[in-house]
Amino acid sequence: MAKTTFLFFALLLGGIFPTQAQDWMPLFDGKSLENWTHVGDGKFVIENGMLKTEGGMGLLWFNQKKMKNVKIRVVYKGADSNNAGVFIRIPKKPTEAWMPVNRGYEVQIDDRADEYHKTGVLYSFTKAKAAPGKAGEWNVMEITLDGNRTIVHVNGVLVTDYQEGDPVPAKVLDYEPDRGRRSKAGYIGLQNHGDADVIYFKEISYQPLSK
């Protein structure tokens, strides 16, 4: 009887308080590029259930809806020797690769770069608070879009906490993004950077914020 009662309450609590893994909704099914569109140069291919970058510069973007007040989880490998990025807050459907650079944000994936261009920063906008990337291993990036606030954790460590209107350094290089506020709601995407850069992605998922 005690064992049965325990099982009943375990199932009841499981229904009331679902686990975090159950809450994450996948955007990539490991089998196809359904619901994704590629623009720009290069491409993404599916290899052993993972997305792999080839060439670039291009962008693979999720075409079903804009994201607002969500957490986005990306599991990737290869930033210790290669370059890519996760784009957020893209205000309109991309038709080429540069509009998202200048009107959205790139959450950088590149462990080799300096503190303003390193994994987990908003590329050239914010300074990394930490460098928690693990070379040669799978890494977990979680991006929180909470109104005008953008928070990025890599492997559970805070790298970026940015509020629209916070001071940012001036644009220095011509390929750095234009400055200015970004949209609260926007499309998201993955960057394939160039011929020498290979990044693998095995999960892209999201979870609405509890409000």
C-alpha positions as CSV (number, residue, x, y, z in Angstrom):
1,M,0.0,0.0,0.0
2,A,2.8,2.4,0.9
3,K,4.5,1.8,-2.4
4,T,1.3,2.3,-4.3
5,T,0.6,5.6,-2.5
6,F,4.1,6.8,-3.1
7,L,3.7,6.1,-6.9
8,F,0.4,7.9,-7.0
9,F,1.8,11.1,-5.4
10,A,4.9,10.9,-7.6
11,L,2.7,10.8,-10.7
12,L,0.5,13.6,-9.4
13,L,3.5,15.9,-8.6
14,G,5.0,15.0,-12.0
15,G,1.8,16.3,-13.7
16,I,1.7,19.5,-11.6
17,F,5.4,20.2,-11.8
18,P,6.7,19.0,-15.1
19,T,10.4,18.7,-15.5
20,Q,12.4,21.3,-17.3
21,A,13.3,18.8,-20.1
22,Q,9.5,18.4,-20.8
23,D,9.1,22.2,-21.1
24,W,11.7,22.7,-23.8
25,M,10.2,22.6,-27.3
26,P,12.5,21.6,-30.1
27,L,12.9,23.8,-33.2
28,F,15.1,21.3,-35.0
29,D,14.0,17.7,-35.3
30,G,17.4,16.2,-36.2
31,K,16.1,14.9,-39.5
32,S,15.1,17.8,-41.8
33,L,15.3,21.6,-42.3
34,E,11.5,21.9,-42.2
35,N,10.5,25.3,-40.8
36,W,14.0,26.7,-41.5
37,T,15.1,28.9,-44.4
38,H,18.7,29.6,-45.5
39,V,19.9,32.9,-46.9
40,G,23.4,34.1,-48.0
41,D,26.4,32.0,-48.9
42,G,27.2,28.4,-47.8
43,K,24.7,26.1,-46.2
44,F,23.8,23.9,-43.3
45,V,23.8,20.1,-43.7
46,I,22.4,17.4,-41.5
47,E,25.0,14.9,-40.4
48,N,24.2,12.1,-37.9
49,G,21.2,14.0,-36.6
50,M,23.1,17.3,-36.1
51,L,23.3,20.5,-38.1
52,K,26.8,21.2,-39.5
53,T,27.9,24.5,-41.0
54,E,29.5,24.6,-44.5
55,G,31.0,27.7,-46.0
56,G,29.4,31.1,-45.6
57,M,28.6,33.8,-44.6
58,G,25.0,32.7,-44.4
59,L,22.1,32.4,-42.0
60,L,19.7,29.6,-41.3
61,W,16.6,31.1,-39.7
62,F,13.5,29.7,-38.1
63,N,10.6,30.9,-40.3
64,Q,7.5,30.0,-38.3
65,K,7.4,32.9,-35.9
66,K,9.1,35.6,-34.0
67,M,10.4,34.9,-30.5
68,K,9.6,37.1,-27.5
69,N,9.9,36.5,-23.8
70,V,11.4,33.1,-24.2
71,K,14.5,31.1,-23.3
72,I,16.4,29.7,-26.3
73,R,18.7,26.7,-25.7
74,V,21.4,25.9,-28.3
75,V,23.8,22.9,-27.8
76,Y,26.9,23.2,-30.0
77,K,30.5,22.1,-30.4
78,G,33.5,23.5,-32.2
79,A,33.9,27.1,-30.9
80,D,37.5,26.4,-29.7
81,S,38.7,26.6,-33.3
82,N,35.8,27.9,-35.4
83,N,33.3,30.8,-35.6
84,A,29.5,30.9,-35.8
85,G,26.7,32.7,-34.0
86,V,23.1,32.6,-32.8
87,F,21.0,35.5,-34.1
88,I,18.1,37.0,-32.1
89,R,15.7,39.9,-32.4
90,I,15.7,40.0,-36.2
91,P,12.9,42.4,-36.9
92,K,11.7,41.1,-40.3
93,K,12.1,38.0,-42.5
94,P,15.7,37.9,-43.7
95,T,16.4,37.8,-47.5
96,E,20.2,38.1,-47.1
97,A,22.8,37.7,-44.4
98,W,23.6,41.3,-43.5
99,M,20.3,42.7,-42.4
100,P,20.2,40.4,-39.3
101,V,23.8,41.6,-38.4
102,N,22.8,45.3,-38.4
103,R,19.2,45.1,-37.1
104,G,19.4,42.1,-34.8
105,Y,22.0,40.8,-32.4
106,E,24.5,38.0,-32.9
107,V,25.2,36.0,-29.8
108,Q,28.8,35.0,-30.7
109,I,30.2,31.5,-30.8
110,D,34.0,31.8,-31.0
111,D,36.2,30.9,-27.9
112,R,39.3,32.4,-29.5
113,A,38.2,36.0,-29.8
114,D,38.6,39.0,-27.4
115,E,36.2,40.0,-24.7
116,Y,33.8,41.9,-27.0
117,H,33.8,39.2,-29.7
118,K,33.9,36.0,-27.6
119,T,31.3,33.2,-27.1
120,G,28.2,34.5,-25.3
121,V,28.5,38.2,-26.0
122,L,26.2,40.3,-28.2
123,Y,28.9,40.6,-30.9
124,S,30.9,43.9,-30.3
125,F,28.1,45.3,-28.1
126,T,28.9,43.7,-24.7
127,K,32.0,42.6,-22.8
128,A,32.1,38.9,-21.7
129,K,31.7,38.5,-18.0
130,A,33.3,35.0,-18.2
131,A,34.7,32.5,-20.7
132,P,33.1,29.2,-19.8
133,G,33.4,27.4,-23.2
134,K,34.7,23.8,-23.1
135,A,37.1,23.0,-25.9
136,G,36.3,19.8,-27.9
137,E,33.1,19.2,-25.9
138,W,29.4,19.9,-26.2
139,N,28.4,23.3,-24.8
140,V,25.0,24.6,-23.8
141,M,24.1,28.2,-24.5
142,E,20.9,29.6,-23.0
143,I,19.6,33.0,-24.2
144,T,16.9,34.7,-22.3
145,L,14.8,37.3,-24.1
146,D,12.8,39.1,-21.4
147,G,11.3,42.3,-22.9
148,N,14.2,44.7,-23.5
149,R,16.7,42.5,-21.6
150,T,19.0,39.9,-23.1
151,I,20.8,37.4,-20.8
152,V,23.2,34.7,-22.0
153,H,24.5,31.8,-20.0
154,V,27.1,29.3,-21.4
155,N,27.4,26.1,-19.5
156,G,25.4,27.6,-16.7
157,V,27.8,30.6,-16.3
158,L,26.5,34.2,-16.9
159,V,28.3,35.8,-19.9
160,T,26.0,38.7,-20.9
161,D,23.3,40.7,-19.1
162,Y,22.2,43.6,-21.4
163,Q,19.3,46.0,-21.2
164,E,18.3,48.0,-24.3
165,G,19.8,51.5,-23.9
166,D,22.9,50.3,-21.9
167,P,26.1,52.1,-23.1
168,V,28.0,50.2,-25.8
169,P,31.4,50.8,-27.4
170,A,31.5,52.6,-30.7
171,K,31.5,50.6,-34.0
172,V,35.1,50.3,-35.0
173,L,35.3,47.7,-37.8
174,D,33.2,47.9,-41.0
175,Y,31.8,44.3,-40.4
176,E,30.7,45.1,-36.9
177,P,26.9,45.7,-36.5
178,D,25.3,49.1,-36.7
179,R,24.4,50.5,-33.3
180,G,20.9,51.1,-32.1
181,R,18.0,49.5,-30.2
182,R,16.7,46.2,-31.3
183,S,13.1,44.8,-31.4
184,K,11.5,43.1,-28.5
185,A,10.2,40.3,-30.8
186,G,12.2,38.9,-33.6
187,Y,13.2,35.9,-35.7
188,I,16.1,33.7,-34.6
189,G,18.8,32.0,-36.7
190,L,22.2,30.3,-36.8
191,Q,25.2,31.7,-38.7
192,N,27.5,29.7,-40.9
193,H,30.5,31.9,-41.0
194,G,33.0,30.8,-43.7
195,D,34.8,28.0,-45.4
196,A,37.3,27.5,-42.6
197,D,34.6,27.4,-39.8
198,V,32.8,24.2,-38.9
199,I,30.3,24.2,-35.9
200,Y,28.0,21.4,-35.0
201,F,24.5,22.0,-33.4
202,K,22.6,19.1,-31.9
203,E,19.8,21.0,-30.2
204,I,17.9,24.2,-30.8
205,S,14.9,24.6,-28.5
206,Y,12.9,27.2,-26.7
207,Q,10.8,27.6,-23.6
208,P,8.3,30.5,-22.9
209,L,9.1,32.6,-19.8
210,S,6.7,32.3,-16.9
211,K,5.0,35.6,-16.5
